[in-house]
Amino acid sequence: MPHIALRSDLFGITSLLDFRPETAGPLCELTQLLLRGPSTLSEAQRELIATYTSYLNDCTFCQSAHGAATCQLPGGGPEQINAVKNDLDSAPLDDKMRALLRIAQKVQQSGRAVAVEDAEAARLAGATDLEIHDTVLITALFCLYNRYVDGLATALPADPAFYEALGKRITTRGYTMPEDGYKPLALK
């Protein structure tokens, strides 16, 4: 049961965005820019960073939602996500993505855990300074989201099909706030 009065027909972050649109707007804009804006990292790669961070933070809602989005984007899939969660070192990733996820892993623990050697390893694997920057910022943002969602004990959907529908909405609409407010997700 949520710690504050939230709409019972909305789940996870959506219920919080609906609760306080004044804070939701800037958060949605930043998320849209980082996960859907122009980047040399694919949308699937950026969603994977969000998924992995949420997994490390044990946030069921966010890792399920962004995992579903990752799976629906070109280059993403459940096998890749499971492999990353089970063993980052042997997961089917290129060296650049593995190095970026190692940075994400350290940021999730503490921003100060990232060493100059981590950034250098990512550069040697082909990452640009902008990709390193965005990896750190996506990770930091999802640490915020994970704590926001779990810190207020938002409701989780009972139907696992919810996440597939949410992943589809994320990949088609992105993260912009709907002008007519948040609506419950229709499951098919």
C-alpha positions in Angstrom: 0.0 0.0 0.0 1.4 3.4 -1.0 2.6 5.7 1.8 0.6 8.6 0.3 -2.8 8.9 -1.4 -2.2 7.9 -5.1 -4.6 6.9 -7.7 -5.3 3.2 -7.4 -5.6 2.7 -11.2 -2.0 3.9 -11.9 1.1 2.0 -10.9 4.8 2.8 -10.1 6.2 6.0 -11.4 3.1 6.9 -13.3 1.1 7.3 -10.1 3.8 9.6 -8.8 4.0 11.7 -12.0 0.2 12.0 -11.9 0.3 13.0 -8.2 2.6 16.0 -8.7 2.6 17.3 -12.3 4.8 20.3 -11.4 7.7 18.0 -10.6 6.8 15.4 -13.3 7.2 17.9 -16.2 11.0 18.5 -15.7 11.6 14.8 -14.9 9.8 13.7 -18.0 11.7 16.2 -20.2 15.0 15.0 -18.8 14.1 11.3 -19.3 12.9 12.0 -22.8 16.1 13.8 -23.7 18.3 11.1 -22.2 16.5 8.0 -23.4 14.9 9.2 -26.7 16.9 12.2 -27.7 19.7 12.3 -30.2 22.5 10.0 -29.1 25.2 7.7 -30.5 23.9 5.1 -28.1 20.8 3.3 -29.4 17.5 3.6 -27.5 17.8 -0.1 -26.6 21.3 0.6 -25.1 20.0 3.5 -23.1 17.0 1.5 -21.9 19.4 -1.3 -20.9 21.3 1.1 -18.7 18.1 2.1 -17.0 17.0 -1.6 -16.7 20.4 -2.6 -15.2 20.5 0.2 -12.8 16.9 -0.6 -11.6 17.9 -4.2 -11.3 20.9 -3.3 -9.1 18.6 -1.2 -7.0 16.1 -4.1 -6.7 13.3 -1.9 -8.1 10.7 -4.3 -9.5 8.6 -1.7 -11.2 11.4 0.1 -13.0 13.4 -2.9 -14.0 10.3 -4.6 -15.4 9.0 -1.5 -17.2 12.4 -0.6 -18.8 13.2 -4.2 -19.4 10.0 -4.6 -21.4 10.9 -1.4 -23.4 14.4 -2.7 -24.0 12.9 -5.9 -25.4 10.7 -4.1 -27.8 13.5 -2.0 -29.3 15.9 -3.1 -32.1 19.0 -4.6 -30.5 17.3 -5.5 -27.2 15.9 -8.7 -25.9 15.2 -10.8 -22.8 18.2 -13.1 -23.3 20.5 -10.1 -23.3 18.9 -8.6 -20.2 19.0 -11.9 -18.3 22.7 -12.4 -19.3 23.6 -8.9 -18.1 21.8 -9.5 -14.8 23.5 -13.0 -14.4 27.0 -12.1 -15.4 28.0 -8.8 -17.0 31.4 -10.2 -18.0 30.0 -13.0 -20.2 26.9 -11.2 -21.4 26.6 -10.9 -25.2 27.6 -7.2 -25.4 30.2 -5.3 -27.3 33.2 -4.0 -25.2 31.9 -0.5 -25.2 28.5 -1.4 -23.7 30.1 -3.7 -21.2 32.4 -0.8 -20.1 29.5 1.6 -19.8 27.5 -0.8 -17.8 30.5 -1.3 -15.5 30.4 2.5 -15.0 26.7 2.3 -14.3 27.3 -0.4 -11.7 29.8 1.8 -9.9 27.5 4.9 -10.1 24.7 2.9 -8.6 26.9 2.2 -5.6 28.3 5.7 -5.3 29.3 8.4 -7.8 32.7 8.4 -6.1 33.2 4.7 -6.9 33.9 5.7 -10.6 37.6 6.0 -11.1 39.6 7.6 -13.9 40.5 4.0 -15.0 36.8 3.2 -15.6 36.3 6.2 -17.9 39.6 5.4 -19.7 38.5 1.7 -20.1 35.3 2.9 -21.7 37.2 5.3 -24.0 39.5 2.5 -25.0 36.4 0.4 -25.8 35.2 3.1 -28.1 32.9 5.2 -25.8 32.9 9.0 -26.3 32.9 11.5 -23.4 29.2 12.2 -24.2 28.4 8.5 -23.9 30.2 8.3 -20.6 28.4 11.4 -19.4 25.0 10.1 -20.4 25.6 6.7 -18.9 26.4 8.4 -15.5 23.4 10.7 -15.8 21.0 7.9 -16.8 22.2 5.8 -13.9 21.9 8.7 -11.5 18.4 9.5 -12.8 17.3 5.9 -12.4 18.7 5.7 -8.9 16.4 8.7 -8.2 13.5 7.0 -9.8 14.0 3.7 -8.1 14.1 5.4 -4.7 11.1 7.6 -5.6 9.0 4.6 -6.7 10.0 2.3 -3.8 10.4 5.0 -1.2 6.7 5.8 -1.5 5.7 2.2 -1.8 3.9 2.6 -5.1 1.6 -0.2 -6.2 2.7 -2.9 -8.5 0.4 -4.3 -11.2 -1.0 -7.8 -10.5 -1.0 -8.7 -14.2 2.5 -9.3 -15.7 1.1 -8.4 -19.1 1.0 -4.8 -17.8 4.8 -4.4 -18.3 4.6 -5.5 -21.9 1.9 -2.9 -22.6 3.8 -0.3 -20.7 7.0 -1.1 -22.7 5.0 -0.6 -25.9 3.7 2.7 -24.7 7.2 3.8 -23.7 8.7 2.8 -27.0 5.9 4.5 -29.1 5.1 7.6 -27.0 8.3 8.1 -25.2 8.4 9.9 -21.8 6.6 13.1 -22.5 3.7 13.9 -20.2 0.3 13.4 -21.9 -1.6 16.6 -22.3 -4.8 15.1 -21.1 -3.2 13.4 -18.1 -2.3 9.8 -17.3 -4.8 7.1 -18.1 -4.8 3.5 -16.9 -3.0 1.2 -19.3 -5.4 -1.0 -21.4 -4.2 -4.6 -21.5 -5.0 -6.7 -24.5 
